């Protein structure tokens, strides 16, 4: 579904603040994978998601995604296999392919718009739109059914302004919006870090339910090692802009927090001791 090939990303090139964020990063994400990503501060986790989303452009490397419309020449030559290089594709064009939920619950929704208006925006992502909302009865019923999944009693509050919702409700709504039209890849950048433990647990369970039900290919960054082990079918560990550990299946299920800590210590030369991940 997604492949990063030899990605390099450096910030502030040629200055005293030069920082190599990603160094020859290679990863192949299979269709339906739910990958949890862990790593210390500055490991390159969020930069990787920003590269995939098109926020940043790499200096080197390719980003390949499956199932994107091919170019006409490839179709004409019968060489189309559904795989396209999106490395140079701008962020706004990738919006129809990639769903994203950020750490801040306030980022993913429009506070001054109603719940149904926010959902309508998400439902029409990548489609031609006019100047009128014109939310049809069938569309409204579709929103109600989707909101019932959240179990937050939002299905009867479609006209409520999103700014009146709690942080947890907004983040759950953002998650629903990001996955409403099944994206090729769903990116979750510590999307429960700003929530209290109980609400975070509920949003994580919703994440698991939604991605499993619709078989959505997902990459989730987390600083909580227990969550990294519990959720998803695959776990990768990053350090200094590269992947140092990639585990899946039964091997992942049998991991413990101590296993991950040992892995970090083996690769960090003791620098990991003060990282905030230990607090999770």
N, C-alpha and C positions, 0 to 999 in steps of 0.2 A: 504493500500500500504506500509506503514511504521509504525513501532511502537518502541518507546523507553520505556523500562520497568526498573524502579528503577536505573537509571544511576547515578553513582557517579564518579567524576573526581577531583583529588586533585594534584596540582603541588608542587614540592619541599617538598615532604613529609618528616617530621621529622626535618626540618630546621626552622630557624627563619623566612624564607620567605614562609612558607607553606601557600598555598592558595586553599581554597575549591572553585573550579570553577563551578561544577555541584553537586547539592545535591538532591538525590532521584528524578531525573527528569523523568517524565512520560508524554508521548504524543502519541496519535494515529492519524496518518495522513491518511485520506481517499483518495481513488483513485480520481484524478482530483482536489484535494484541491489546492488552491493557498493561502498559509499562509504568511502573513506579520508578521515579528517579530520585536518588539521594546523593548528597555530597556536601562538603563543607562550604563555608562562605567563600564566594569567589571561585567556585569550582567550574562555573560555566553553564549551570543548569538553565537559568532564565535566558541567558544569551542564546542557548540552543533553541529554545522555544521562540525567541524573537527572530532568529534566522529562518525558522520554519514558517513563521507567520508573515515574513517579509518586512518586518520593522527595520532590520539591519540587512545589509548585503555583505556576503563574505568576500574576502580578497581572493580566495582560491576555493575550488571545490564545486560540487554540483548538488542540487536538491531535485530528486526525482519523485514524482507522485503518480500513482496509478489511476486510470479511469478518467483523466482529464481529456477534453476534446482535442483531437490531434490536429496538426496542420494539414491543409488541403493537399499539399504535395505528397505527404506520406500516405494519405487515403488513396490518392490517384495511383500511386505506385504499389498499392496493396501491401505497404510495409507497416501499416498501423497496428500496434499491439497494445494500445491503450496506455502507454507509458510516456510521460512528457517531462522534460526538463523545465522546472519552474523557477530556477535560480534567479533569473532576471525579472520575473513577473512581479509587478508592484503589489503592495499590501492590499489595496482595495480590490484588486481582481482575485486575490486569494480568499477573500471573505466568503465567497460562495462555496469554497472547498474546505475551509478550516473554521471550526468553532473554538472559542476561547473563553475561559473564565479566569479572572484575575484574583489576586489576594484581597484587594479592597472591594467589599460588597457594593460600594457606591459607584464603581466604575462601569459595570456591565449593563446598567439600566438607566433610563431617562426619568429622573425624579418627578418632573412636572407633567409627565404623561401617565395615563391610566395603565393598569395591568394589561387590558386588552389591546391598547395601542402599542405597548412594548412588544407584546406577542405578535401583533400584526407585522411590525417591523421585521421581527425574526422570521416569521413565516414567509415573507416576501423577499428574503435575502437572495440576491442573484437573479431576481426576476424584474421585468419591466414594471414600473409603477407610475401611476398618475399623481395628480396633486391632491385628490380626494382620498380620505380614509376608506369610506364605504365598506365597513366591516359587515359582511353578510351573515345571515342567521346561521348558515352551515359552518362558517368559520368560527363564529362565537361558540357554537356547540362543541366544535373541535377543541377550542381553547379550554372549555370547561372540563372536558374529559381528561385532557393532559394535566390540568391543575389538580384534579382529584388524586393523581398519582403522588403528589407532594404531601398529601394528608396535612395540609396547613390551613384548611378552610378558606382557601383563596378563590375557589370556583364560583362562589356567590358574591365576590367582590370585584368583578371585572372592571367596574368604572372607578375603583379606588385609585387615587394617585399613588404611584410607587414610592414616592418620598415619605409616605405615612407608614410604610412597612418597616419591620425590624431588620437588622442586619442579616439575620439568618434567613428570613423570608425573602429578602432581596437576592441573597446568594443562591437560594434554591430556585428562584425565578430566573436568575441569570443562567444557571445550569440548564434549566428547561429550554430557555431561548437558544442557547448555544447548540443544543441537540435536537431542536424542533424539526428542522429540515436536516436529515441525517448528513453530517459532514463527512468528508473523507477522513479527517483526523480531528480529534477533540483534544485541545491543549488545556491543561489545568495547572495553573502556576500558583501553588500553595493556596488553593482556593478555600481552605478552611482555617488558615492560620490566624485570621482576625476574629474568629468566632469563639464563643465559650465552648468548653469540652463537650457538653451535652448537645448543643446545636451543631457543632462540628461533626459529631458522630452521626447525627441524623442526615446531614448533607452528604457525608461519605457513603452512607447506606443508600441514599437516593442515587448517588453517582454510580455505585455498583449496579443498582437495579436498572437504571436507564441504559447504561452502556452494555449490559448483558442482554437486556431485552431486544435492543436494536443492533446488537453486534457492532458497536461503534469502536473503531480503532482509537485508542486513548493513550496519551502520555501525561502522567501526573507527577509533578514535583512535590515532594513533601520533606519536611525536616523531622517528621515523626517516624522512627524506624519500625515501630510496631505496626503502624499503618502501611508502611512500605512493604512489609512482609505479608500482612493480612489481605491487602487488596491487589487485584491484578494477577496475571499469569507469568509476569516477567519483571525482574528488577535489575536496574543498572546503577552502578556507582560511578560518580565522576570526581575527578581531581585534576586541578591544573589544566582545565580545558580539554580533557580527554576521558574516555571511558576506561576504567581500570578493572571493572568487574561486571559481568553480564550473566545472569542466572535465570532459569525458567523452570516450569513444571514442578515435579516432585522435589527437586533440589531446592527450589525456592520455598516451597511449602515447609520444608524441614529446617529452614534457617531460624536462628535465634538472634536476638539483639546483640548478644555477646559475639556471635559469629561476625556480624557486621562491624562491631567495634574493633575486633581483632584485624579485620581486613583494612580498616582505616589506619590503624596503628602501624601495620606492616608497610603502608605506602606513604605515610605522612611525616615520618621522622619526628614524631612527637608534637607536630604542629596542631594536631586535632584536639588537644587536651582542653582548650578554651572555647571550642566551637559551640554555638548555641544548639546544635543538634543533640548534644549530650543532655540538655534540659528537656528534650522531648521523650 
